[in-house]
Amino acid sequence: MEAPISKRRLESVKGAGRRGFMKRVVAGGSAAAAVGVSTPFLSNAATAKGKTLKIQSLWTEKTIGYSTFAKWCESVQELTGGEVKLLPFPGGSIAEIFDMMDATSAGVLDAMQWVPHYSAITGAMPAGAFLTSFPMGLPHPHQWDMLFDSYGGTELAQELYARHGLQFVGHVHHDMNLIHSNKPIHSLDDFKELSIRMPGGLVADCFEAIGARTIALAGSEVQPALESGAIDAADFAGPAMNFDLGFADVSKYIVMGPTSTPCLHQPVDLTIVAFNQGVWNDLPTPTQALITELVRAFSSEHFTAHQNANIKAWADFQAAGVEVTRLTEDDVERFRKVALPLWFKWAKKDRDSTRIFKLHLDVMLSPSVAYLSPDDIKDFSLE
């Protein structure tokens, strides 16, 4: 059953042009209007005079991710004095997850909370592979803050997204990603011939290099695919999100690294907030500055909400009989040797990928971080 799913998804991701995308948006528009979406609080009649902007999250309803997103949208209206009202929509309600970048660029959405991975796997922006977590990449959220806020990542991301008619406003932390499996996995060797959902791109390439068979599926398709047995395992979000989505009912194991390295493949999975460029340009400069700071605050709120919810989620997974299996320190070193050459391969896809990746190397090689030494990369070149 894996092949049909893989073929269907690859056709959807790689073969869908702008015309096909617009047809899907028109077809789905009336359905989206019927989605039950929480309306932001109106503190008084004056607040109704501001701009109402449609913003879609990648997260689906009834998850900690979407509820946190919706609360933040409500706070934006309050904190801008009603000047900007963000009307939140859950993932897939207006645009399909893989189409959200096009939808926002085209003005079907005014803004989005999205994952940059998808721009890399569709080919729209290969550099998106390095704008969020990748295998054996920077393992801690504050190091990604360094990348964006201290090493120039935000300015470079703004330049890249501007070419697509988008304003990159900021990055948003949430969690590491987990791998759920219906087969016990205790070493990298156990991934051989395993049918596993991955977000595609660099992440998938690393798992294919250790013998796995990867399939790209949108988030809404992952749980049903595990339940039906169409796939053996799946990467997705963190504990709280995955428990909300019913992963405890459809998988027996959670696969993690050793205690030194709990997540090998996506240790700091970032989302972003981006606006349609025209919509952003229509906002007064002080409002743009305020929303930028509110996105920064959203990152903290989003991360904290997930970590708080994870406390209960881990206990819930245990109560449901889901077992955590761990890879070894040897597996960490093996996977690092697999990942490094693929980092450089992806970094050479275009000039922008190289530019973003060089920032990663700068952070990794910094004495403050010391994640890499010059000897680790002496055999690799970006020329």
N, C-alpha and C positions, 0 to 999 in steps of 0.2 A: 504493500500500500504506500510505501514511501515515495516511489517514483512519481505517481500522479500528483501528489502534493508538491513535490519539488518542482515539477514542470509547471504546474499552475502558478506557483508563487514566482518563479523566475520570469514567466511571461508577464505577470502583473507588474513586477518590479522593474524589469529591464526593457520590456516591450511597449509599455504604456507611454504614448506621446501626449503632448499638450491637448490635442483634440479629444483623445479618449478620456483624459482627465476631466475636461470640461463637461463632457457628456455625463460622467459619473456624478459630478457636482450638481448638475441640473436635475438629474434623476433623484438624487438624494436630498435636495434642498427642502422639499415639502416634508419629508420624513423627519429631517432634523428639527423642523419647527415644532413637531409634536413631542420631541424628547423632553422629559421632565427635568428642567434645569432650575436650580435655585436662583432666584432673582436677588441681586444685591440689595441690601437694606437702604431705604430712602429715609434720611434723617429729617428732612423737611422738604417743602415744595420747591425750594430754590435749587436743590440738588438735581432735579429732573431736567434742568436746562443745559447740562453738560453733554459732551459727546458720549454716545453709547457705542462701544466697540466690541465686536465678536472675537472672542479668543478661545481657541480649542486647545485642550490638553491632550497629550498622548495617552493619559490614564483613563481607564473606563470607570463608570460609576460604581459605587459601593466599595471603593478601595481607599486606603489611607492617602494615597497619592492624589486622587481626585478631590476628596473632601478637603484636604489641605489647600489645594489649588483654588477651589471655590471660595474658601474663607479668605484667602489672600485677595482674590478679585473683589470681594466685598470690601475689604479694608482699603483698597485703592480708591474706591469712590469716596469713602469717608476722609481719607488722608489728603485727597486732592480737593476737598471741599465741594465735591460733586462735579468738578470740571471734567473728570474722566470716569465713566462707568464701564467697567469690564464685564461683559455678559459671558459667563463661562459655559463651555460645551465640553462634554466628555469625548474621549477618543473615538473616532469613527462616526460621530453623529452628523457632521457636515462634510468632512473630507476623510477619506481613508488614511490610515497612519502614514503609509508610504507617500501619499500625495500632499501632505500638509505643507511642505515647502512651496510647492507650486500653487496651492490654494491661497496661501498668504501672499505670495508674490503677485498673484492675479487679482487680489482684492476680494476674493470670496470669503476669506477670513481676514480680519484686521490684524490679528496677532496670533502667536502660537507658543505653546510650551512643547518642545520637541527634542528628539535625540539626533545629534549630528551623524551618527553611524549611517543613517538611511541615505543621507546625501552622498556618502561614499559608495554605497553598494549600488545605487541607481546610476552612478557616474556623473551626477550633476556637480558634485564637489568632492573629488577624491581626498582633499585635505581634511574633510570631515572625519576621517578615520583617526585623526590626531586631536580632534576637538572634544573628545570624550575618551573614556577609559579604553585601553587596549591591553592585550596579554602581556603580563610582566611589566606593565608601565608603572608610572608613579603610583605608589600604594596608599597614600594618605590624602585626605581632602585638602589640608592646608598647603600641600605641595602644589596642588592644582590652583589654589588661590594665588600662590607665588607665580605660577606660569602665566595666569591671566592678568593679575594685578601689578606684578613687579617686573616681569620679563617681556611684556608687550603683547601677550596673547590676545587681550581684548581688542586692542587697536587692529591687529592683523585679522581677527575674526570679523570685525566691522568692515574692513576692506573687502574681504571675501564675500560676505553676505550682501554687501551693497551691489555687487555685480549681478545679483539675482533679484534686485528690487526689494531688499530686506534690510532692516536695521537690527543688527545684533545688539541687544541691550545688556545681556549678562548671562552668566552660567549659574546653574542651580544644582546644588548637591542633593542626593537622596540616599544612596546606599551602595554597597557592593552588590554584585549579582550572584545568585546561587545557581547551581546545576541540580535539577531534580531528575531522578532516574528510577526506572523499574528494574534495573539490574545493578547488583553491587559493584562498586568501582573502588578499588584499593590502590591502583597504580595507573600510570599513563598507558601501560599495555592493555588495560581493560577497556580503553576507548577504541581499540582496533575493531573495525567493522560495526561500531555502535552507530545507530541512526539517531542523530541529535540535532535539535533545533538550535541554530545560532543566528545572530542578527546579520550574518553575511560579512563580506569584506575581510579585513585583516584578522578579525577574531575567528572567522570560519577557516581562513587559510591556515592558522596555527593548529586548529584541531584536525584539519585534513592532513596536515604534515605528520601527525601522530597516528594516522590511520582511521580516523572517524569519518563517517559519511554525514555531511552537514546539510541541513535544509533550512532555508530562510522562510520564516513565518511571522506575520504580524502578531502582536501580543494577544489579540482576541482569539487567535487560532491555536495557541499553544496548549492550553488546558484540554480542549476537546481532542487534540491530536495525541496527547499522552493517554487520555482516557480510552481512546479507541485502539491504542496499540500501534497507530500509524508511525509513531516514533518511539524510540527506547528511552530517550532522555531529552532534557531541554534546559537551556539557559534562559533565565528571566530575571526579574528584579529581586529585591531583598525579602527577608522572612515575612514581614507584615503584609506587604503587597501580595506575595504569593499565597499566603494563607487566606487572605481575603478572596483570592481568585479560585480557591478550591483545590490547590495543588496537593494538599494533604490527602484528598480523596482519590487522587489519580496517580500518585507516585509513592514508592516505598522507601526511597533513599534520598538524602541530600548529600551531594559530593562536595567536599571542601579540601583545601590544602592543609598542611600541618599547622600547628598553633602559631608558628612564626610567620606564616603566609596564608591566612584564611582563604583568600581568593586569588587564584593565579591569573584568571582570564579577564576579569573586569572589576578590579578592586575598588574603583571610585567612579561609578557610572554617573556621568553628568547629563543633565538635560539643559536646554537653553530657553530663553525667552527672546523672541524676535518679533518685530512689527513690520507690517507693510511699510515700505519707505515713504510713500505718499502720505499715508495716515500719520506716520511719525513726524514728517516735515510740517504737517498742519498743526501740530501741537506747539504752543509757545515754548521757548527755550527753557524758562524756569520749570515748566511742567515736565519737559523731557528730563531735566536734571533730577527732579523729584522721583519720577517713575524709575529712573536708573537706580536711585538709592533704594526704592521700594523693591526692586528685583533683587538687589543685594540682600535686603532683609528677608525676602522670600526664600533665598537659598538657605539661610540659617533656620528659618521656620520649617522649611520642607525637610531638611536633614534631621532636625530635632524631633519632629513629629514621627518620622520613620523610626528613629532610634528608640523613642518611647514606646511605640507600638510593637517594636521587635521584642521587647521584654516578654510581653504576653505571647507573642507569636511563637517564640522558641518553645515555651511551655506547651502551647497548643499542639505544635508538631509532635512533641514528645508524647503527649497524651493520645494523639492519634496513631501512635505506633510507627512514626516515620523515623528511620535511623540515620544518623549522621555518620558517614564514612569519610576517612581522611587519607589524602595522598601523603607521600613521604618527603623528607628533605631532599632525597635523591631525585624525586620527581620534580621538585622545584628547580633544581639545577638543570635537569634534562629539558624542561619546558623553556627555561631561559635560553638555552642553546638553540632551541627550535625558533623561539620568537625573535631573537636579535637579527638574524639575516632577513626575516620577513619584515621587520621594522624598516630596514634600509630599502628593501624592495618596494614597499608602499611609499616610502618617502621620495622615491625617484619617479613616481607616477606623473608628477608635474611640478612646476616651480613652487607653487603654493604649498604643496605637501612637504617639499624640502624645507621651506621657510618655517612652517609650523613645527616640523620635527626637530629642526635645529634648536628651537626654543626648549623643547623637551630635553635635548642633550645638555643644553646649558644648565638647566635646573638639576638634572641627574648628576652632572659632574661637579656641581657646586660643592665646596667643602661643607656648606651648611646642610646639605642633603646627603651627599656621598652615596648615592644609589648605584652609580657606576664609577669605575676607575678608567683612566685612559687605556689600560691594558685590555679591558673588556671589549673595546670597540676598535682595537688597533688593526684588525684584519678587515674592517669595513670602510667603505668610502661612499660619499654622496656625489662623487664626480660622474 
